[in-house]
Amino acid sequence: MSTTERIPLPSGNWIQLRDAKTLRRGDKKRAISMVTDMDKVVKMAYEMTDGLLAVLVIDWSYTLPLPSESLDSLDLLPIEDDDALMKAIEPARLLVFPEQPNPADPKQLEDPASPTEPSAD
């Protein structure tokens, strides 16, 4: 049985999220499908957040439809709750989209256990 946690927000409202461990491949595809402009990184981050909130929020205290019923509800939330929402779904984001090494940063590609130096090519 999964557990959920009610998360208080700065505005005095709260949200209740699905346990991230209950996410399935279909939830990931649904969240990805909500990203409409891959060229805009910040916009993409918010669209991805909206997608995750749509599949994670199971209840909240706002007098608005849940994100799964209307993504427009997210745009009406108090601004002071934004950072708290982003922080609350970070474990789910990392589960669905694990951090990948940046090939442009050689430090991220180094293996401290490797007995040889990385090649210079």
FISE-663170 format. One record per residue: residue number from 1; x negated, y, z negated of N, C-alpha, C, CB in turn. Coordinates in nm, 2 decimals. Each point is the difference from the previous one (the first is absolute). Glycine has a CB too. Example, Ala and Ser with C-alpha at 12.3 -4.5 7.8 and 13.67 -1.06 7.14 Angstrom:
BEGIN
{1; {-1.32; -0.57; -0.78}; {0.09; 0.12; 0.00}; {-0.09; 0.12; 0.00}; {0.19; -0.12; -0.12}}
{2; {-0.15; 0.23; 0.19}; {-0.09; 0.11; 0.00}; {0.08; 0.11; -0.08}; {-0.12; -0.06; 0.22}}
***
This chain:
BEGIN
{1; {-0.08; -0.12; 0.00}; {0.08; 0.12; 0.00}; {-0.09; 0.12; 0.00}; {0.19; -0.12; -0.12}}
{2; {-0.16; 0.22; 0.21}; {-0.08; 0.12; 0.00}; {0.05; 0.10; -0.10}; {-0.05; -0.04; 0.24}}
{3; {-0.04; 0.13; -0.27}; {0.04; 0.11; -0.10}; {0.00; 0.13; 0.07}; {-0.10; -0.13; -0.19}}
{4; {0.18; 0.22; 0.14}; {0.00; 0.14; 0.06}; {-0.03; 0.09; -0.12}; {0.16; -0.06; 0.19}}
{5; {-0.20; 0.18; -0.15}; {-0.03; 0.10; -0.10}; {0.07; 0.13; 0.03}; {-0.22; -0.11; -0.05}}
{6; {0.29; 0.17; -0.04}; {0.06; 0.13; 0.02}; {-0.11; 0.11; -0.02}; {0.24; -0.08; -0.07}}
{7; {-0.27; 0.16; 0.17}; {-0.10; 0.10; 0.00}; {0.06; 0.14; -0.02}; {-0.15; -0.15; 0.14}}
{8; {0.12; 0.21; -0.25}; {0.04; 0.14; -0.02}; {-0.07; 0.10; 0.09}; {0.06; -0.06; -0.24}}
{9; {0.01; 0.16; 0.29}; {-0.07; 0.09; 0.09}; {0.00; 0.14; -0.07}; {0.08; -0.13; 0.20}}
{10; {-0.17; 0.22; -0.16}; {-0.01; 0.13; -0.06}; {0.13; 0.08; -0.01}; {-0.23; 0.00; 0.08}}
{11; {0.32; -0.02; 0.02}; {0.12; 0.08; 0.01}; {0.11; -0.04; -0.11}; {-0.04; 0.03; 0.24}}
{12; {0.01; -0.15; -0.30}; {0.09; -0.05; -0.10}; {0.08; -0.12; 0.06}; {0.02; 0.22; -0.11}}
{13; {-0.03; -0.24; 0.24}; {0.06; -0.11; 0.07}; {-0.08; -0.12; -0.02}; {0.11; 0.15; 0.17}}
{14; {-0.07; -0.27; -0.12}; {-0.08; -0.12; 0.00}; {0.03; -0.08; 0.12}; {0.00; 0.00; -0.25}}
{15; {-0.09; -0.09; 0.28}; {0.02; -0.10; 0.11}; {-0.03; -0.14; -0.05}; {-0.06; 0.17; 0.18}}
{16; {0.12; -0.27; -0.12}; {-0.03; -0.14; -0.04}; {-0.05; -0.06; 0.13}; {0.17; -0.01; -0.20}}
{17; {-0.29; -0.05; 0.20}; {-0.05; -0.06; 0.12}; {0.00; -0.15; -0.01}; {-0.14; 0.19; 0.03}}
{18; {0.16; -0.26; 0.09}; {-0.02; -0.14; 0.01}; {-0.14; -0.03; -0.04}; {0.17; -0.02; 0.19}}
{19; {-0.19; -0.10; -0.24}; {-0.14; -0.05; -0.03}; {-0.07; -0.02; 0.14}; {0.08; -0.12; -0.22}}
{20; {-0.20; 0.19; 0.23}; {-0.07; -0.01; 0.13}; {-0.03; -0.14; 0.04}; {-0.10; 0.22; -0.06}}
{21; {0.09; -0.31; -0.04}; {-0.03; -0.14; 0.03}; {0.11; -0.07; 0.08}; {-0.14; -0.01; -0.20}}
{22; {0.26; 0.07; 0.20}; {0.11; -0.06; 0.07}; {0.01; 0.04; 0.15}; {0.13; 0.00; -0.22}}
{23; {-0.22; 0.09; 0.26}; {-0.01; 0.05; 0.14}; {-0.03; -0.12; 0.09}; {-0.07; 0.23; -0.08}}
{24; {0.13; -0.22; 0.20}; {-0.02; -0.11; 0.10}; {-0.04; 0.07; 0.13}; {0.17; -0.15; -0.11}}
{25; {-0.21; 0.07; 0.20}; {-0.05; 0.05; 0.13}; {0.10; 0.09; 0.07}; {-0.13; -0.21; 0.02}}
{26; {0.26; 0.17; -0.03}; {0.11; 0.08; 0.05}; {0.00; 0.14; -0.06}; {0.13; -0.21; 0.05}}
{27; {-0.16; 0.22; -0.18}; {0.00; 0.13; -0.06}; {-0.11; 0.09; 0.05}; {0.10; -0.10; -0.21}}
{28; {-0.22; 0.03; 0.24}; {-0.11; 0.08; 0.06}; {0.04; 0.04; 0.14}; {-0.17; -0.14; -0.14}}
{29; {0.23; 0.06; 0.22}; {0.04; 0.04; 0.13}; {0.10; 0.11; 0.00}; {-0.05; -0.23; 0.08}}
{30; {0.14; 0.23; -0.18}; {0.10; 0.10; -0.01}; {-0.07; 0.13; -0.04}; {0.18; -0.17; -0.06}}
{31; {-0.27; 0.17; -0.03}; {-0.07; 0.12; -0.04}; {-0.08; 0.06; 0.11}; {-0.01; -0.09; -0.23}}
{32; {-0.06; 0.00; 0.31}; {-0.08; 0.05; 0.11}; {0.09; 0.06; 0.11}; {-0.17; -0.18; -0.05}}
{33; {0.29; 0.12; 0.07}; {0.09; 0.05; 0.10}; {0.05; 0.14; -0.02}; {0.07; -0.24; 0.04}}
{34; {-0.09; 0.29; -0.17}; {0.05; 0.13; -0.03}; {-0.11; 0.11; 0.03}; {0.15; -0.10; -0.17}}
{35; {-0.27; 0.05; 0.21}; {-0.10; 0.10; 0.04}; {0.02; 0.03; 0.15}; {-0.17; -0.09; -0.17}}
{36; {0.20; 0.21; 0.20}; {0.03; 0.04; 0.14}; {-0.11; 0.08; 0.07}; {0.24; 0.00; -0.07}}
{37; {-0.34; 0.05; 0.00}; {-0.10; 0.08; 0.07}; {-0.14; -0.04; -0.06}; {0.17; 0.19; 0.04}}
{38; {-0.24; -0.29; 0.02}; {-0.12; -0.04; -0.05}; {-0.12; 0.10; 0.01}; {0.08; -0.23; 0.07}}
{39; {-0.06; 0.34; 0.01}; {-0.10; 0.10; 0.02}; {-0.01; 0.09; -0.12}; {0.03; -0.01; 0.24}}
{40; {0.07; 0.02; -0.32}; {0.00; 0.09; -0.11}; {-0.02; -0.07; -0.13}; {0.15; 0.15; 0.13}}
{41; {-0.27; -0.15; -0.19}; {-0.03; -0.08; -0.11}; {0.08; 0.03; -0.13}; {-0.23; -0.01; 0.09}}
{42; {0.25; 0.14; -0.12}; {0.07; 0.04; -0.12}; {0.15; -0.04; 0.02}; {-0.16; 0.19; -0.04}}
{43; {0.21; -0.17; 0.16}; {0.14; -0.03; 0.03}; {0.02; -0.15; -0.01}; {0.02; 0.20; 0.15}}
{44; {-0.12; -0.28; -0.10}; {0.00; -0.14; 0.00}; {0.00; -0.05; -0.15}; {-0.11; -0.01; 0.22}}
{45; {0.03; 0.07; -0.30}; {0.00; -0.04; -0.15}; {0.14; 0.02; -0.06}; {-0.25; 0.06; -0.01}}
{46; {0.31; 0.05; 0.04}; {0.13; 0.03; -0.06}; {0.11; -0.10; 0.06}; {-0.06; 0.24; -0.04}}
{47; {0.05; -0.27; 0.17}; {0.09; -0.09; 0.06}; {-0.02; -0.14; -0.06}; {0.01; 0.14; 0.21}}
{48; {-0.14; -0.18; -0.23}; {-0.02; -0.13; -0.06}; {0.05; 0.00; -0.14}; {-0.21; -0.03; 0.14}}
{49; {0.19; 0.14; -0.22}; {0.06; 0.00; -0.13}; {0.15; -0.01; 0.00}; {-0.19; 0.15; -0.07}}
{50; {0.25; -0.08; 0.16}; {0.15; -0.01; 0.02}; {0.04; -0.14; 0.03}; {0.01; 0.23; 0.08}}
{51; {-0.09; -0.30; 0.01}; {0.03; -0.14; 0.03}; {-0.01; -0.09; -0.12}; {-0.08; 0.04; 0.23}}
{52; {-0.03; -0.02; -0.31}; {-0.01; -0.08; -0.12}; {0.10; 0.03; -0.10}; {-0.24; -0.01; 0.04}}
{53; {0.28; 0.14; -0.06}; {0.10; 0.03; -0.09}; {0.14; -0.06; 0.04}; {-0.12; 0.21; -0.06}}
{54; {0.14; -0.22; 0.19}; {0.13; -0.06; 0.05}; {0.01; -0.14; -0.04}; {-0.01; 0.16; 0.19}}
{55; {-0.10; -0.23; -0.19}; {0.00; -0.15; -0.04}; {-0.02; -0.02; -0.14}; {-0.08; -0.05; 0.23}}
{56; {0.02; 0.14; -0.31}; {-0.03; -0.02; -0.14}; {0.10; 0.06; -0.10}; {-0.23; 0.00; 0.07}}
{57; {0.29; 0.11; -0.04}; {0.09; 0.06; -0.09}; {0.13; -0.08; -0.01}; {-0.09; 0.23; 0.04}}
{58; {0.12; -0.28; -0.16}; {0.13; -0.08; -0.02}; {0.10; 0.08; -0.07}; {-0.14; -0.21; 0.00}}
{59; {0.10; 0.32; -0.07}; {0.10; 0.08; -0.07}; {-0.07; 0.13; -0.04}; {0.12; -0.20; -0.09}}
{60; {-0.05; 0.31; 0.07}; {-0.05; 0.12; -0.05}; {0.11; 0.09; -0.06}; {-0.19; -0.01; 0.17}}
{61; {0.14; 0.12; -0.24}; {0.10; 0.08; -0.07}; {0.05; 0.12; 0.09}; {-0.11; -0.07; -0.21}}
{62; {0.05; 0.09; 0.33}; {0.04; 0.11; 0.08}; {0.15; -0.03; 0.05}; {-0.24; 0.04; 0.07}}
{63; {0.31; 0.07; -0.04}; {0.13; -0.01; 0.05}; {0.00; 0.00; 0.15}; {0.09; 0.11; -0.20}}
{64; {-0.18; -0.19; 0.25}; {-0.02; -0.01; 0.15}; {0.00; -0.15; 0.03}; {-0.14; 0.21; 0.01}}
{65; {0.17; -0.24; 0.12}; {-0.01; -0.14; 0.04}; {-0.15; -0.05; -0.02}; {0.19; 0.03; 0.17}}
{66; {-0.20; -0.16; -0.19}; {-0.13; -0.06; -0.01}; {-0.07; 0.01; 0.14}; {0.08; -0.16; -0.18}}
{67; {-0.22; 0.16; 0.18}; {-0.07; 0.02; 0.12}; {0.04; -0.11; 0.10}; {-0.19; 0.11; -0.12}}
{68; {0.22; -0.23; 0.08}; {0.04; -0.11; 0.09}; {0.13; 0.03; 0.07}; {-0.12; -0.16; -0.15}}
{69; {0.20; 0.25; 0.09}; {0.12; 0.04; 0.07}; {-0.01; 0.13; 0.08}; {0.12; -0.11; -0.19}}
{70; {-0.21; 0.20; 0.15}; {-0.03; 0.12; 0.07}; {-0.14; 0.06; -0.03}; {0.25; 0.05; 0.00}}
{71; {-0.34; -0.06; 0.09}; {-0.13; 0.05; -0.02}; {0.01; 0.16; -0.02}; {-0.10; -0.19; 0.14}}
{72; {0.20; 0.25; -0.10}; {0.01; 0.15; -0.02}; {0.01; 0.03; -0.15}; {0.12; 0.02; 0.22}}
{73; {-0.08; -0.11; -0.30}; {0.00; 0.02; -0.15}; {-0.13; 0.04; -0.05}; {0.19; -0.16; -0.02}}
{74; {-0.30; 0.10; 0.08}; {-0.13; 0.03; -0.05}; {-0.04; 0.14; 0.02}; {-0.06; -0.24; 0.05}}
{75; {0.10; 0.30; 0.06}; {-0.03; 0.14; 0.02}; {0.07; 0.10; -0.09}; {-0.03; -0.06; 0.24}}
{76; {0.13; 0.01; -0.32}; {0.07; 0.08; -0.09}; {-0.04; -0.01; -0.14}; {0.19; -0.02; 0.15}}
{77; {-0.29; -0.06; -0.18}; {-0.05; -0.02; -0.13}; {-0.08; 0.12; -0.05}; {-0.01; -0.25; 0.04}}
{78; {0.01; 0.28; -0.17}; {-0.08; 0.11; -0.05}; {-0.15; -0.01; 0.03}; {0.17; 0.02; -0.18}}
{79; {-0.23; 0.09; 0.22}; {-0.14; 0.00; 0.04}; {-0.09; -0.05; -0.11}; {0.05; 0.19; 0.15}}
{80; {-0.01; -0.16; -0.28}; {-0.09; -0.05; -0.11}; {0.00; -0.15; -0.02}; {0.05; 0.22; -0.10}}
{81; {0.04; -0.29; 0.17}; {0.00; -0.15; -0.01}; {-0.09; -0.06; 0.11}; {0.23; 0.01; -0.10}}
{82; {-0.27; 0.06; 0.19}; {-0.07; -0.05; 0.12}; {-0.13; -0.08; -0.04}; {0.09; 0.19; 0.14}}
{83; {-0.18; -0.13; -0.22}; {-0.12; -0.06; -0.04}; {0.02; -0.13; -0.08}; {-0.11; 0.22; 0.01}}
{84; {0.21; -0.21; -0.10}; {0.04; -0.12; -0.08}; {0.05; -0.11; 0.08}; {0.05; 0.15; -0.19}}
{85; {0.03; -0.12; 0.30}; {0.05; -0.11; 0.09}; {-0.12; -0.06; 0.07}; {0.22; 0.12; 0.02}}
{86; {-0.31; -0.04; 0.03}; {-0.12; -0.05; 0.08}; {-0.08; -0.09; -0.09}; {0.00; 0.21; 0.14}}
{87; {-0.02; -0.17; -0.26}; {-0.08; -0.08; -0.10}; {0.07; -0.13; -0.03}; {-0.10; 0.21; -0.10}}
{88; {0.23; -0.20; 0.08}; {0.08; -0.12; -0.04}; {0.00; -0.11; 0.11}; {0.15; 0.15; -0.13}}
{89; {-0.16; -0.11; 0.26}; {0.00; -0.11; 0.10}; {-0.14; -0.03; 0.05}; {0.22; 0.08; 0.07}}
{90; {-0.32; -0.02; -0.13}; {-0.14; -0.03; 0.05}; {-0.04; -0.15; -0.01}; {-0.06; 0.23; -0.08}}
{91; {0.10; -0.30; -0.03}; {-0.03; -0.15; 0.00}; {0.06; -0.07; 0.12}; {-0.02; 0.01; -0.25}}
{92; {0.14; 0.03; 0.28}; {0.07; -0.07; 0.11}; {-0.07; 0.04; 0.13}; {0.22; 0.00; -0.12}}
{93; {-0.26; 0.12; 0.14}; {-0.07; 0.04; 0.12}; {-0.13; -0.07; 0.02}; {0.10; 0.22; -0.02}}
{94; {-0.17; -0.24; -0.09}; {-0.13; -0.08; 0.01}; {0.03; -0.14; 0.03}; {-0.11; 0.16; -0.16}}
{95; {0.22; -0.22; 0.11}; {0.03; -0.14; 0.03}; {0.04; -0.02; 0.14}; {0.08; -0.02; -0.23}}
{96; {0.00; 0.12; 0.29}; {0.05; -0.01; 0.14}; {-0.11; 0.04; 0.09}; {0.23; 0.04; -0.07}}
{97; {-0.31; 0.06; 0.04}; {-0.10; 0.06; 0.08}; {-0.13; 0.01; -0.08}; {0.17; 0.13; 0.14}}
{98; {-0.24; -0.25; -0.15}; {-0.13; 0.01; -0.08}; {-0.10; 0.09; 0.07}; {0.04; -0.24; -0.08}}
{99; {-0.12; 0.30; -0.01}; {-0.10; 0.09; 0.05}; {-0.10; -0.08; 0.09}; {0.02; 0.15; -0.21}}
{100; {-0.06; -0.09; 0.32}; {-0.09; -0.06; 0.09}; {-0.13; 0.08; 0.00}; {0.19; -0.09; 0.15}}
{101; {-0.31; 0.03; -0.13}; {-0.12; 0.08; 0.00}; {0.00; 0.09; 0.12}; {-0.12; -0.18; -0.11}}
{102; {0.06; 0.30; 0.10}; {-0.01; 0.09; 0.11}; {-0.12; -0.03; 0.08}; {0.12; 0.18; -0.14}}
{103; {-0.11; -0.22; 0.26}; {-0.12; -0.04; 0.08}; {-0.10; 0.12; 0.02}; {0.14; -0.18; 0.11}}
{104; {-0.09; 0.30; -0.12}; {-0.08; 0.12; 0.02}; {-0.08; 0.03; -0.13}; {0.17; 0.09; 0.16}}
{105; {-0.15; -0.16; -0.27}; {-0.07; 0.02; -0.12}; {-0.09; -0.12; -0.03}; {0.18; 0.15; -0.09}}
{106; {-0.31; -0.15; 0.12}; {-0.08; -0.12; -0.02}; {-0.01; -0.04; -0.14}; {-0.13; 0.07; 0.19}}
{107; {0.15; 0.01; -0.29}; {0.00; -0.03; -0.14}; {0.11; -0.10; -0.03}; {-0.10; 0.22; -0.06}}
{108; {0.22; -0.20; 0.12}; {0.11; -0.09; -0.02}; {-0.02; -0.14; 0.06}; {0.15; 0.20; -0.01}}
{109; {-0.24; -0.21; 0.11}; {-0.02; -0.13; 0.07}; {-0.11; -0.08; -0.06}; {0.09; 0.11; 0.20}}
{110; {-0.17; -0.04; -0.29}; {-0.11; -0.07; -0.06}; {0.05; -0.11; -0.10}; {-0.14; 0.20; 0.02}}
{111; {0.07; -0.32; -0.02}; {0.03; -0.11; -0.09}; {-0.11; 0.00; -0.10}; {0.13; -0.13; 0.18}}
{112; {-0.11; 0.16; -0.31}; {-0.10; 0.00; -0.09}; {-0.06; -0.14; -0.03}; {0.11; 0.20; -0.10}}
{113; {-0.04; -0.30; 0.14}; {-0.05; -0.14; -0.02}; {-0.08; -0.05; 0.11}; {0.20; -0.04; -0.14}}
{114; {-0.20; 0.12; 0.25}; {-0.08; -0.04; 0.12}; {-0.15; 0.01; -0.02}; {0.20; 0.07; 0.14}}
{115; {-0.27; -0.17; -0.10}; {-0.15; 0.01; -0.02}; {-0.07; 0.08; 0.11}; {0.01; -0.22; -0.11}}
{116; {0.06; 0.26; 0.21}; {-0.06; 0.08; 0.11}; {0.07; 0.14; 0.01}; {-0.05; -0.21; 0.13}}
{117; {-0.02; 0.30; -0.06}; {0.05; 0.13; 0.02}; {0.10; 0.00; 0.12}; {-0.22; 0.10; -0.09}}
{118; {0.32; -0.01; 0.09}; {0.09; 0.00; 0.11}; {-0.08; 0.04; 0.13}; {0.19; 0.07; -0.15}}
{119; {-0.15; -0.12; 0.26}; {-0.07; 0.03; 0.13}; {0.02; 0.15; 0.03}; {0.02; -0.24; 0.08}}
{120; {-0.11; 0.29; 0.00}; {0.01; 0.14; 0.04}; {0.07; 0.03; 0.13}; {-0.21; 0.03; -0.12}}
{121; {0.26; -0.14; 0.18}; {0.06; 0.02; 0.13}; {0.14; 0.05; -0.02}; {-0.13; -0.17; 0.10}}
***
